[in-house]
Amino acid sequence: MIKLLLNKINNISQSISWFIGSVAIMFFIYMMVTGQNPNMLINWGVSTLGLLFIVIFITQLILTLFCLVQLNQAEIQNRRYWFEFGLQVSNSISTIALTFTLFGISMGIGELSTSNLDISTINKTIGKLTEQFSMAFMTSVVGLPTSAILKSILIINFEHILTKDNISKFKQIEGE
């Protein structure tokens, strides 16, 4: 029981390490390309995507990485479970991204319907609409490709493991 618990903690640690390492590489590339401090990217992300989306997105991303680690370390009979679990979590990333897209569009339409449109308030109204629509579309721009990439990694990894397992079974049969 304790060994199983320690194994899960180790896998969670590996997943978080993969995430932090990926973020560090992303920040390094950002700094090399733009010459700007990563705080600017973080501030832009929070102001454009919203803190709630970022927290949900990071949680789902780490959970998908956990499923990938589990997939690679699981016994043969449990691999399909971790593969399916990882696919469902990566699918939920695109679902959340699209949900926030619709939420941002709804907020923009709501802002437009309650605004007085006259010559003195049009700039302020357009500014608020732009902010809402920016969040709406950027959540899809971030979430949908990330979801697709994670699904591809899971599928390729799972197929590689199946191929490796099948080759070792074939060699065992040949050796008999």
N, CA, C and O atoms as a DFTB+ gen file, in Angstrom:
704 C
 N C O
     1  1       0.833      -1.202       0.000
     2  2       0.000       0.000       0.000
     3  2       0.871       1.257       0.000
     4  3       0.635       2.179      -0.780
     5  1       1.875       1.289       0.876
     6  2       2.761       2.455       0.950
     7  2       3.588       2.566      -0.325
     8  3       3.835       3.664      -0.824
     9  1       4.016       1.410      -0.849
    10  2       4.792       1.420      -2.091
    11  2       3.959       1.997      -3.243
    12  3       4.471       2.765      -4.057
    13  1       2.690       1.628      -3.306
    14  2       1.790       2.149      -4.339
    15  2       1.605       3.653      -4.192
    16  3       1.631       4.383      -5.183
    17  1       1.420       4.115      -2.965
    18  2       1.256       5.541      -2.699
    19  2       2.520       6.312      -3.082
    20  3       2.439       7.374      -3.699
    21  1       3.677       5.779      -2.718
    22  2       4.940       6.432      -3.076
    23  2       5.144       6.464      -4.589
    24  3       5.699       7.425      -5.122
    25  1       4.697       5.417      -5.280
    26  2       4.796       5.379      -6.732
    27  2       3.925       6.471      -7.354
    28  3       4.359       7.145      -8.289
    29  1       2.708       6.654      -6.850
    30  2       1.812       7.701      -7.367
    31  2       2.390       9.090      -7.103
    32  3       2.335       9.965      -7.968
    33  1       2.944       9.289      -5.905
    34  2       3.569      10.579      -5.581
    35  2       4.747      10.839      -6.510
    36  3       4.942      11.965      -6.966
    37  1       5.529       9.807      -6.792
    38  2       6.655       9.938      -7.716
    39  2       6.157      10.315      -9.114
    40  3       6.756      11.163      -9.775
    41  1       5.075       9.695      -9.562
    42  2       4.535       9.999     -10.890
    43  2       3.957      11.412     -10.957
    44  3       4.092      12.091     -11.974
    45  1       3.318      11.852      -9.881
    46  2       2.829      13.233      -9.828
    47  2       4.009      14.193      -9.887
    48  3       3.960      15.205     -10.586
    49  1       5.067      13.875      -9.152
    50  2       6.278      14.698      -9.154
    51  2       6.888      14.772     -10.554
    52  3       7.320      15.838     -10.992
    53  1       6.921      13.636     -11.253
    54  2       7.446      13.625     -12.623
    55  2       6.590      14.502     -13.543
    56  3       7.115      15.239     -14.377
    57  1       5.279      14.412     -13.383
    58  2       4.364      15.197     -14.223
    59  2       4.573      16.694     -13.996
    60  3       4.629      17.472     -14.949
    61  1       4.687      17.085     -12.743
    62  2       4.907      18.493     -12.424
    63  2       6.281      18.936     -12.932
    64  3       6.435      20.063     -13.401
    65  1       7.271      18.059     -12.841
    66  2       8.606      18.380     -13.349
    67  2       8.589      18.585     -14.859
    68  3       9.224      19.511     -15.364
    69  1       7.864      17.724     -15.591
    70  2       7.719      17.901     -17.034
    71  2       7.062      19.244     -17.345
    72  3       7.483      19.952     -18.259
    73  1       6.026      19.589     -16.577
    74  2       5.323      20.852     -16.796
    75  2       6.246      22.043     -16.534
    76  3       6.347      22.947     -17.364
    77  1       6.916      22.044     -15.384
    78  2       7.801      23.162     -15.024
    79  2       8.954      23.276     -16.015
    80  3       9.344      24.379     -16.399
    81  1       9.494      22.138     -16.424
    82  2      10.568      22.156     -17.419
    83  2      10.098      22.735     -18.746
    84  3      10.817      23.510     -19.377
    85  1       8.902      22.366     -19.170
    86  2       8.345      22.898     -20.422
    87  2       8.112      24.404     -20.329
    88  3       8.376      25.141     -21.279
    89  1       7.617      24.853     -19.179
    90  2       7.394      26.286     -18.974
    91  2       8.727      27.035     -18.997
    92  3       8.819      28.115     -19.582
    93  1       9.753      26.475     -18.371
    94  2      11.077      27.113     -18.363
    95  2      11.634      27.228     -19.780
    96  3      12.200      28.257     -20.147
    97  1      11.471      26.172     -20.574
    98  2      11.932      26.216     -21.968
    99  2      11.133      27.241     -22.759
   100  3      11.697      27.973     -23.572
   101  1       9.824      27.300     -22.529
   102  2       8.976      28.273     -23.220
   103  2       9.397      29.708     -22.871
   104  3       9.466      30.570     -23.748
   105  1       9.678      29.957     -21.582
   106  2      10.125      31.282     -21.173
   107  2      11.475      31.622     -21.800
   108  3      11.694      32.758     -22.221
   109  1      12.372      30.653     -21.864
   110  2      13.685      30.878     -22.472
   111  2      13.535      31.255     -23.942
   112  3      14.152      32.213     -24.407
   113  1      12.718      30.505     -24.671
   114  2      12.491      30.801     -26.090
   115  2      11.850      32.174     -26.244
   116  3      12.224      32.938     -27.134
   117  1      10.890      32.490     -25.387
   118  2      10.238      33.805     -25.417
   119  2      11.259      34.917     -25.214
   120  3      11.244      35.920     -25.928
   121  1      12.156      34.734     -24.226
   122  2      13.172      35.753     -23.958
   123  2      14.148      35.886     -25.123
   124  3      14.552      36.997     -25.465
   125  1      14.530      34.768     -25.735
   126  2      15.475      34.822     -26.854
   127  2      14.855      35.480     -28.086
   128  3      15.523      36.227     -28.801
   129  1      13.592      35.202     -28.324
   130  2      12.931      35.739     -29.517
   131  2      12.564      37.209     -29.342
   132  3      12.791      38.014     -30.245
   133  1      11.997      37.569     -28.183
   134  2      11.490      38.930     -27.996
   135  2      12.440      39.841     -27.236
   136  3      12.373      41.062     -27.373
   137  1      13.331      39.254     -26.431
   138  2      14.219      40.058     -25.590
   139  2      13.517      40.670     -24.396
   140  3      14.062      41.559     -23.741
   141  1      12.300      40.199     -24.104
   142  2      11.521      40.747     -23.004
   143  2      11.517      39.794     -21.809
   144  3      11.797      38.602     -21.934
   145  1      11.192      40.355     -20.660
   146  2      11.091      39.596     -19.423
   147  2       9.862      38.681     -19.479
   148  3       8.816      39.103     -19.973
   149  1       9.960      37.432     -18.981
   150  2       8.793      36.541     -18.980
   151  2       7.604      37.081     -18.191
   152  3       6.473      36.649     -18.414
   153  1       7.843      38.028     -17.262
   154  2       6.714      38.626     -16.535
   155  2       5.722      39.282     -17.482
   156  3       4.522      39.306     -17.208
   157  1       6.213      39.810     -18.587
   158  2       5.307      40.422     -19.571
   159  2       4.382      39.366     -20.169
   160  3       3.196      39.623     -20.377
   161  1       4.923      38.179     -20.445
   162  2       4.112      37.091     -20.986
   163  2       3.090      36.620     -19.954
   164  3       1.938      36.352     -20.294
   165  1       3.507      36.521     -18.705
   166  2       2.595      36.104     -17.633
   167  2       1.480      37.135     -17.463
   168  3       0.307      36.773     -17.377
   169  1       1.841      38.406     -17.414
   170  2       0.832      39.473     -17.265
   171  2      -0.135      39.481     -18.441
   172  3      -1.342      39.641     -18.261
   173  1       0.405      39.307     -19.649
   174  2      -0.464      39.252     -20.824
   175  2      -1.413      38.062     -20.725
   176  3      -2.605      38.193     -21.003
   177  1      -0.889      36.897     -20.329
   178  2      -1.722      35.702     -20.210
   179  2      -2.853      35.875     -19.222
   180  3      -3.996      35.515     -19.502
   181  1      -2.531      36.432     -18.056
   182  2      -3.565      36.628     -17.026
   183  2      -4.592      37.652     -17.492
   184  3      -5.792      37.457     -17.299
   185  1      -4.134      38.738     -18.103
   186  2      -5.089      39.775     -18.519
   187  2      -5.923      39.340     -19.722
   188  3      -7.075      39.755     -19.851
   189  1      -5.363      38.514     -20.601
   190  2      -6.094      38.105     -21.798
   191  2      -6.925      36.852     -21.564
   192  3      -8.098      36.806     -21.933
   193  1      -6.323      35.837     -20.953
   194  2      -7.014      34.564     -20.785
   195  2      -7.844      34.502     -19.512
   196  3      -8.866      33.817     -19.465
   197  1      -7.412      35.204     -18.493
   198  2      -8.089      35.162     -17.203
   199  2      -7.461      34.112     -16.305
   200  3      -7.020      33.058     -16.763
   201  1      -7.429      34.420     -15.029
   202  2      -6.792      33.536     -14.054
   203  2      -7.527      32.196     -13.941
   204  3      -6.886      31.155     -13.801
   205  1      -8.848      32.210     -14.001
   206  2      -9.613      30.972     -13.878
   207  2      -9.280      30.004     -15.014
   208  3      -9.058      28.818     -14.774
   209  1      -9.246      30.501     -16.232
   210  2      -8.905      29.640     -17.370
   211  2      -7.499      29.081     -17.201
   212  3      -7.274      27.897     -17.456
   213  1      -6.553      29.906     -16.779
   214  2      -5.170      29.454     -16.626
   215  2      -5.069      28.362     -15.568
   216  3      -4.372      27.368     -15.776
   217  1      -5.751      28.530     -14.441
   218  2      -5.707      27.515     -13.379
   219  2      -6.309      26.198     -13.868
   220  3      -5.724      25.136     -13.653
   221  1      -7.457      26.254     -14.516
   222  2      -8.094      25.032     -15.033
   223  2      -7.209      24.395     -16.100
   224  3      -7.022      23.179     -16.112
   225  1      -6.671      25.209     -16.986
   226  2      -5.818      24.726     -18.075
   227  2      -4.573      24.024     -17.531
   228  3      -4.233      22.930     -17.981
   229  1      -3.896      24.644     -16.572
   230  2      -2.684      24.050     -15.995
   231  2      -3.022      22.748     -15.264
   232  3      -2.282      21.769     -15.363
   233  1      -4.125      22.735     -14.539
   234  2      -4.538      21.513     -13.831
   235  2      -4.777      20.377     -14.816
   236  3      -4.317      19.257     -14.593
   237  1      -5.482      20.651     -15.890
   238  2      -5.753      19.616     -16.893
   239  2      -4.476      19.192     -17.607
   240  3      -4.304      18.017     -17.932
   241  1      -3.591      20.133     -17.848
   242  2      -2.332      19.822     -18.509
   243  2      -1.482      18.888     -17.645
   244  3      -0.939      17.901     -18.142
   245  1      -1.370      19.199     -16.364
   246  2      -0.591      18.347     -15.453
   247  2      -1.261      16.983     -15.311
   248  3      -0.569      15.967     -15.244
   249  1      -2.576      16.940     -15.264
   250  2      -3.276      15.661     -15.169
   251  2      -3.045      14.813     -16.421
   252  3      -2.887      13.597     -16.321
   253  1      -3.026      15.438     -17.588
   254  2      -2.728      14.698     -18.816
   255  2      -1.296      14.162     -18.791
   256  3      -1.048      13.026     -19.194
   257  1      -0.359      14.978     -18.320
   258  2       1.025      14.511     -18.193
   259  2       1.120      13.358     -17.202
   260  3       1.888      12.420     -17.414
   261  1       0.346      13.420     -16.122
   262  2       0.308      12.324     -15.153
   263  2      -0.175      11.043     -15.826
   264  3       0.394       9.974     -15.606
   265  1      -1.223      11.146     -16.645
   266  2      -1.727       9.971     -17.363
   267  2      -0.667       9.414     -18.312
   268  3      -0.553       8.198     -18.473
   269  1       0.099      10.289     -18.932
   270  2       1.168       9.850     -19.831
   271  2       2.256       9.104     -19.058
   272  3       2.745       8.070     -19.514
   273  1       2.634       9.623     -17.896
   274  2       3.628       8.944     -17.053
   275  2       3.085       7.599     -16.606
   276  3       3.793       6.593     -16.654
   277  1       1.829       7.576     -16.169
   278  2       1.208       6.321     -15.730
   279  2       1.138       5.320     -16.878
   280  3       1.384       4.129     -16.684
   281  1       0.803       5.802     -18.075
   282  2       0.719       4.941     -19.254
   283  2       2.046       4.239     -19.499
   284  3       2.076       3.047     -19.804
   285  1       3.133       4.973     -19.367
   286  2       4.459       4.406     -19.620
   287  2       4.914       3.445     -18.530
   288  3       5.757       2.584     -18.781
   289  1       4.367       3.579     -17.325
   290  2       4.826       2.749     -16.219
   291  2       3.820       1.681     -15.802
   292  3       4.139       0.830     -14.972
   293  1       2.643       1.711     -16.348
   294  2       1.594       0.780     -15.918
   295  2       1.843      -0.621     -16.455
   296  3       2.550      -0.822     -17.443
   297  1       1.238      -1.579     -15.769
   298  2       1.271      -2.948     -16.264
   299  2       0.396      -3.019     -17.512
   300  3      -0.453      -2.160     -17.748
   301  1       0.623      -4.053     -18.295
   302  2      -0.035      -4.170     -19.602
   303  2      -1.557      -4.044     -19.499
   304  3      -2.171      -3.362     -20.319
   305  1      -2.165      -4.680     -18.517
   306  2      -3.624      -4.667     -18.415
   307  2      -4.180      -3.295     -18.011
   308  3      -5.375      -3.055     -18.181
   309  1      -3.352      -2.396     -17.483
   310  2      -3.826      -1.070     -17.048
   311  2      -3.502       0.039     -18.051
   312  3      -3.904       1.185     -17.852
   313  1      -2.798      -0.281     -19.100
   314  2      -2.372       0.763     -20.042
   315  2      -3.536       1.403     -20.783
   316  3      -3.568       2.619     -20.972
   317  1      -4.481       0.588     -21.199
   318  2      -5.632       1.167     -21.911
   319  2      -6.385       2.142     -21.016
   320  3      -6.845       3.177     -21.499
   321  1      -6.523       1.846     -19.734
   322  2      -7.199       2.739     -18.794
   323  2      -6.512       4.112     -18.774
   324  3      -7.178       5.140     -18.899
   325  1      -5.189       4.127     -18.619
   326  2      -4.475       5.402     -18.539
   327  2      -4.486       6.129     -19.873
   328  3      -4.497       7.359     -19.913
   329  1      -4.484       5.373     -20.967
   330  2      -4.587       5.981     -22.296
   331  2      -5.936       6.676     -22.449
   332  3      -5.997       7.837     -22.853
   333  1      -7.017       5.967     -22.127
   334  2      -8.367       6.541     -22.244
   335  2      -8.554       7.722     -21.290
   336  3      -9.157       8.733     -21.651
   337  1      -8.035       7.583     -20.074
   338  2      -8.136       8.660     -19.089
   339  2      -7.415       9.908     -19.621
   340  3      -7.942      11.017     -19.537
   341  1      -6.224       9.720     -20.161
   342  2      -5.462      10.844     -20.721
   343  2      -6.175      11.497     -21.897
   344  3      -6.182      12.722     -22.026
   345  1      -6.778      10.667     -22.761
   346  2      -7.533      11.225     -23.884
   347  2      -8.709      12.059     -23.407
   348  3      -8.968      13.136     -23.942
   349  1      -9.426      11.564     -22.398
   350  2     -10.573      12.310     -21.882
   351  2     -10.140      13.637     -21.263
   352  3     -10.808      14.654     -21.449
   353  1      -9.035      13.636     -20.534
   354  2      -8.558      14.880     -19.921
   355  2      -8.101      15.855     -21.000
   356  3      -8.390      17.049     -20.919
   357  1      -7.383      15.351     -22.018
   358  2      -6.942      16.259     -23.083
   359  2      -8.133      16.771     -23.891
   360  3      -8.112      17.905     -24.368
   361  1      -9.163      15.953     -24.047
   362  2     -10.393      16.440     -24.695
   363  2     -11.061      17.524     -23.858
   364  3     -11.636      18.468     -24.399
   365  1     -10.983      17.386     -22.536
   366  2     -11.616      18.396     -21.684
   367  2     -10.904      19.741     -21.792
   368  3     -11.508      20.778     -21.516
   369  1      -9.630      19.743     -22.187
   370  2      -8.932      21.018     -22.415
   371  2      -9.604      21.774     -23.554
   372  3      -9.839      22.978     -23.451
   373  1      -9.913      21.070     -24.638
   374  2     -10.585      21.759     -25.754
   375  2     -12.010      22.156     -25.376
   376  3     -12.504      23.189     -25.826
   377  1     -12.668      21.350     -24.560
   378  2     -14.025      21.692     -24.113
   379  2     -14.011      22.958     -23.265
   380  3     -14.847      23.842     -23.451
   381  1     -13.067      23.046     -22.339
   382  2     -12.958      24.251     -21.503
   383  2     -12.596      25.466     -22.363
   384  3     -13.133      26.554     -22.158
   385  1     -11.685      25.279     -23.324
   386  2     -11.308      26.393     -24.204
   387  2     -12.522      26.912     -24.973
   388  3     -12.734      28.122     -25.063
   389  1     -13.305      26.009     -25.520
   390  2     -14.494      26.428     -26.264
   391  2     -15.556      27.024     -25.352
   392  3     -16.269      27.945     -25.749
   393  1     -15.668      26.506     -24.136
   394  2     -16.612      27.067     -23.174
   395  2     -16.240      28.504     -22.833
   396  3     -17.108      29.376     -22.782
   397  1     -14.947      28.756     -22.599
   398  2     -14.509      30.123     -22.316
   399  2     -14.659      31.015     -23.542
   400  3     -14.904      32.214     -23.404
   401  1     -14.516      30.449     -24.742
   402  2     -14.747      31.228     -25.957
   403  2     -16.201      31.699     -26.006
   404  3     -16.473      32.874     -26.250
   405  1     -17.122      30.781     -25.774
   406  2     -18.542      31.158     -25.778
   407  2     -18.860      32.128     -24.648
   408  3     -19.666      33.044     -24.813
   409  1     -18.218      31.918     -23.494
   410  2     -18.419      32.826     -22.365
   411  2     -17.968      34.242     -22.731
   412  3     -18.680      35.209     -22.457
   413  1     -16.798      34.369     -23.342
   414  2     -16.294      35.688     -23.729
   415  2     -17.172      36.366     -24.762
   416  3     -17.412      37.571     -24.690
   417  1     -17.652      35.591     -25.725
   418  2     -18.561      36.150     -26.731
   419  2     -19.855      36.607     -26.070
   420  3     -20.370      37.681     -26.384
   421  1     -20.381      35.797     -25.157
   422  2     -21.607      36.169     -24.436
   423  2     -21.410      37.431     -23.612
   424  3     -22.277      38.304     -23.574
   425  1     -20.256      37.518     -22.951
   426  2     -19.960      38.718     -22.165
   427  2     -19.883      39.947     -23.067
   428  3     -20.370      41.021     -22.712
   429  1     -19.272      39.779     -24.227
   430  2     -19.191      40.897     -25.171
   431  2     -20.553      41.325     -25.672
   432  3     -20.838      42.519     -25.762
   433  1     -21.384      40.375     -25.992
   434  2     -22.741      40.692     -26.457
   435  2     -23.541      41.327     -25.330
   436  3     -24.301      42.270     -25.551
   437  1     -23.364      40.800     -24.109
   438  2     -24.042      41.395     -22.954
   439  2     -23.601      42.827     -22.724
   440  3     -24.422      43.692     -22.417
   441  1     -22.309      43.081     -22.872
   442  2     -21.778      44.442     -22.727
   443  2     -22.358      45.361     -23.799
   444  3     -22.709      46.508     -23.521
   445  1     -22.453      44.859     -25.002
   446  2     -22.997      45.656     -26.100
   447  2     -24.481      45.960     -25.876
   448  3     -24.944      47.060     -26.177
   449  1     -25.222      44.985     -25.349
   450  2     -26.664      45.201     -25.181
   451  2     -26.984      46.172     -24.056
   452  3     -28.046      46.795     -24.069
   453  1     -26.087      46.315     -23.078
   454  2     -26.356      47.228     -21.962
   455  2     -25.685      48.584     -22.126
   456  3     -25.866      49.468     -21.289
   457  1     -24.919      48.757     -23.185
   458  2     -24.185      50.015     -23.376
   459  2     -25.031      51.036     -24.112
   460  3     -25.823      50.712     -24.998
   461  1     -24.832      52.286     -23.708
   462  2     -25.396      53.397     -24.460
   463  2     -24.424      53.710     -25.580
   464  3     -23.261      54.024     -25.329
   465  1     -24.886      53.629     -26.787
   466  2     -24.013      53.918     -27.917
   467  2     -24.286      55.328     -28.413
   468  3     -25.289      55.597     -29.076
   469  1     -23.386      56.199     -28.080
   470  2     -23.412      57.547     -28.639
   471  2     -21.962      57.948     -28.882
   472  3     -21.033      57.203     -28.573
   473  1     -21.798      59.093     -29.420
   474  2     -20.469      59.537     -29.849
   475  2     -19.478      59.633     -28.695
   476  3     -18.278      59.457     -28.906
   477  1     -19.951      59.908     -27.480
   478  2     -19.030      60.068     -26.355
   479  2     -18.657      58.742     -25.683
   480  3     -17.643      58.681     -24.988
   481  1     -19.438      57.694     -25.869
   482  2     -19.161      56.416     -25.183
   483  2     -18.712      55.302     -26.117
   484  3     -18.411      54.199     -25.660
   485  1     -18.662      55.570     -27.410
   486  2     -18.352      54.496     -28.366
   487  2     -16.954      53.922     -28.161
   488  3     -16.773      52.709     -28.261
   489  1     -15.957      54.769     -27.876
   490  2     -14.589      54.269     -27.677
   491  2     -14.492      53.366     -26.447
   492  3     -13.826      52.330     -26.485
   493  1     -15.151      53.757     -25.363
   494  2     -15.137      52.953     -24.146
   495  2     -15.842      51.606     -24.390
   496  3     -15.368      50.565     -23.937
   497  1     -16.959      51.634     -25.096
   498  2     -17.702      50.400     -25.393
   499  2     -16.882      49.478     -26.284
   500  3     -16.836      48.271     -26.046
   501  1     -16.242      50.022     -27.297
   502  2     -15.406      49.208     -28.186
   503  2     -14.234      48.614     -27.409
   504  3     -13.854      47.468     -27.650
   505  1     -13.659      49.372     -26.487
   506  2     -12.570      48.860     -25.655
   507  2     -12.998      47.672     -24.814
   508  3     -12.274      46.681     -24.720
   509  1     -14.171      47.766     -24.203
   510  2     -14.683      46.648     -23.388
   511  2     -14.998      45.434     -24.261
   512  3     -14.716      44.297     -23.881
   513  1     -15.583      45.683     -25.432
   514  2     -15.886      44.576     -26.345
   515  2     -14.617      43.873     -26.807
   516  3     -14.559      42.645     -26.869
   517  1     -13.609      44.662     -27.126
   518  2     -12.338      44.095     -27.572
   519  2     -11.723      43.226     -26.488
   520  3     -11.184      42.159     -26.782
   521  1     -11.796      43.662     -25.254
   522  2     -11.263      42.882     -24.133
   523  2     -12.000      41.549     -24.002
   524  3     -11.369      40.508     -23.822
   525  1     -13.330      41.576     -24.091
   526  2     -14.119      40.344     -23.962
   527  2     -13.855      39.390     -25.128
   528  3     -13.674      38.190     -24.924
   529  1     -13.833      39.931     -26.356
   530  2     -13.620      39.069     -27.518
   531  2     -12.190      38.550     -27.578
   532  3     -11.954      37.452     -28.081
   533  1     -11.244      39.313     -27.080
   534  2      -9.853      38.860     -27.029
   535  2      -9.743      37.626     -26.150
   536  3      -9.119      36.639     -26.540
   537  1     -10.348      37.672     -24.960
   538  2     -10.352      36.507     -24.071
   539  2     -11.054      35.341     -24.745
   540  3     -10.608      34.197     -24.660
   541  1     -12.146      35.642     -25.410
   542  2     -12.935      34.592     -26.042
   543  2     -12.109      33.820     -27.060
   544  3     -12.095      32.589     -27.037
   545  1     -11.444      34.503     -27.924
   546  2     -10.749      33.815     -29.005
   547  2      -9.383      33.280     -28.581
   548  3      -8.948      32.252     -29.100
   549  1      -8.704      33.939     -27.663
   550  2      -7.392      33.459     -27.238
   551  2      -7.481      32.160     -26.449
   552  3      -6.548      31.358     -26.498
   553  1      -8.568      31.927     -25.724
   554  2      -8.693      30.651     -25.022
   555  2      -8.745      29.499     -26.025
   556  3      -8.197      28.426     -25.769
   557  1      -9.399      29.718     -27.161
   558  2      -9.424      28.693     -28.205
   559  2      -8.070      28.566     -28.891
   560  3      -7.635      27.462     -29.219
   561  1      -7.407      29.696     -29.106
   562  2      -6.091      29.675     -29.752
   563  2      -5.079      28.903     -28.905
   564  3      -4.204      28.228     -29.448
   565  1      -5.189      28.997     -27.597
   566  2      -4.278      28.285     -26.692
   567  2      -4.758      26.858     -26.441
   568  3      -3.970      25.916     -26.520
   569  1      -6.030      26.696     -26.143
   570  2      -6.552      25.408     -25.698
   571  2      -6.672      24.350     -26.778
   572  3      -6.310      23.197     -26.543
   573  1      -7.167      24.703     -27.948
   574  2      -7.396      23.700     -28.987
   575  2      -6.107      23.072     -29.511
   576  3      -6.037      21.846     -29.604
   577  1      -5.086      23.852     -29.858
   578  2      -3.839      23.204     -30.300
   579  2      -3.166      22.391     -29.193
   580  3      -2.605      21.328     -29.458
   581  1      -3.221      22.887     -27.957
   582  2      -2.627      22.143     -26.847
   583  2      -3.320      20.798     -26.688
   584  3      -2.663      19.773     -26.507
   585  1      -4.632      20.801     -26.753
   586  2      -5.397      19.565     -26.657
   587  2      -5.022      18.602     -27.777
   588  3      -4.827      17.412     -27.532
   589  1      -4.921      19.103     -28.990
   590  2      -4.573      18.254     -30.134
   591  2      -3.166      17.671     -29.991
   592  3      -2.944      16.499     -30.294
   593  1      -2.224      18.483     -29.535
   594  2      -0.851      18.010     -29.359
   595  2      -0.794      16.925     -28.285
   596  3      -0.142      15.898     -28.473
   597  1      -1.477      17.150     -27.158
   598  2      -1.480      16.158     -26.087
   599  2      -2.130      14.850     -26.534
   600  3      -1.643      13.770     -26.199
   601  1      -3.231      14.941     -27.291
   602  2      -3.869      13.726     -27.799
   603  2      -2.931      12.977     -28.732
   604  3      -2.837      11.751     -28.671
   605  1      -2.237      13.708     -29.592
   606  2      -1.288      13.068     -30.511
   607  2      -0.173      12.361     -29.749
   608  3       0.194      11.234     -30.080
   609  1       0.362      13.023     -28.729
   610  2       1.429      12.412     -27.926
   611  2       0.919      11.144     -27.243
   612  3       1.607      10.123     -27.237
   613  1      -0.280      11.206     -26.670
   614  2      -0.853      10.028     -26.015
   615  2      -1.058       8.878     -27.000
   616  3      -0.706       7.737     -26.702
   617  1      -1.618       9.169     -28.156
   618  2      -1.903       8.122     -29.148
   619  2      -0.611       7.502     -29.665
   620  3      -0.493       6.279     -29.729
   621  1       0.351       8.331     -30.032
   622  2       1.629       7.819     -30.546
   623  2       2.337       6.994     -29.484
   624  3       2.872       5.925     -29.775
   625  1       2.340       7.490     -28.255
   626  2       2.983       6.767     -27.158
   627  2       2.294       5.426     -26.918
   628  3       2.962       4.405     -26.758
   629  1       0.965       5.426     -26.892
   630  2       0.220       4.191     -26.661
   631  2       0.483       3.176     -27.771
   632  3       0.703       1.997     -27.495
   633  1       0.461       3.626     -29.015
   634  2       0.720       2.720     -30.135
   635  2       2.151       2.189     -30.090
   636  3       2.391       1.026     -30.415
   637  1       3.087       3.020     -29.695
   638  2       4.483       2.577     -29.563
   639  2       4.595       1.492     -28.493
   640  3       5.279       0.488     -28.693
   641  1       3.932       1.690     -27.373
   642  2       3.956       0.699     -26.292
   643  2       3.312      -0.608     -26.755
   644  3       3.827      -1.690     -26.471
   645  1       2.175      -0.509     -27.474
   646  2       1.513      -1.719     -27.977
   647  2       2.413      -2.472     -28.941
   648  3       2.510      -3.698     -28.881
   649  1       3.072      -1.738     -29.830
   650  2       3.972      -2.361     -30.790
   651  2       5.120      -3.057     -30.066
   652  3       5.473      -4.190     -30.395
   653  1       5.696      -2.382     -29.092
   654  2       6.791      -2.951     -28.314
   655  2       6.330      -4.214     -27.579
   656  3       7.045      -5.216     -27.561
   657  1       5.141      -4.168     -26.975
   658  2       4.598      -5.335     -26.268
   659  2       4.345      -6.488     -27.234
   660  3       4.631      -7.642     -26.914
   661  1       3.810      -6.183     -28.411
   662  2       3.518      -7.223     -29.389
   663  2       4.793      -7.862     -29.928
   664  3       4.834      -9.072     -30.149
   665  1       5.827      -7.062     -30.140
   666  2       7.101      -7.601     -30.622
   667  2       7.711      -8.537     -29.575
   668  3       8.218      -9.606     -29.912
   669  1       7.657      -8.124     -28.294
   670  2       8.224      -8.988     -27.256
   671  2       7.412     -10.279     -27.124
   672  3       7.995     -11.334     -26.876
   673  1       6.087     -10.229     -27.280
   674  2       5.271     -11.445     -27.241
   675  2       5.606     -12.351     -28.428
   676  3       5.683     -13.571     -28.278
   677  1       5.804     -11.757     -29.599
   678  2       6.129     -12.521     -30.805
   679  2       7.478     -13.221     -30.627
   680  3       7.634     -14.378     -31.017
   681  1       8.453     -12.518     -30.036
   682  2       9.764     -13.122     -29.807
   683  2       9.669     -14.265     -28.811
   684  3      10.380     -15.261     -28.946
   685  1       8.798     -14.138     -27.808
   686  2       8.608     -15.220     -26.855
   687  2       8.017     -16.445     -27.520
   688  3       8.421     -17.572     -27.236
   689  1       7.057     -16.223     -28.408
   690  2       6.419     -17.338     -29.123
   691  2       7.432     -18.008     -30.040
   692  3       7.488     -19.236     -30.111
   693  1       8.242     -17.204     -30.749
   694  2       9.257     -17.756     -31.641
   695  2      10.283     -18.582     -30.887
   696  3      10.752     -19.609     -31.378
   697  1      10.628     -18.126     -29.686
   698  2      11.643     -18.801     -28.884
   699  2      11.184     -20.121     -28.325
   700  3      12.017     -20.949     -27.955
   701  1       9.906     -20.346     -28.250
   702  2       9.385     -21.587     -27.663
   703  2       9.502     -22.751     -28.575
   704  3       9.106     -23.860     -28.215
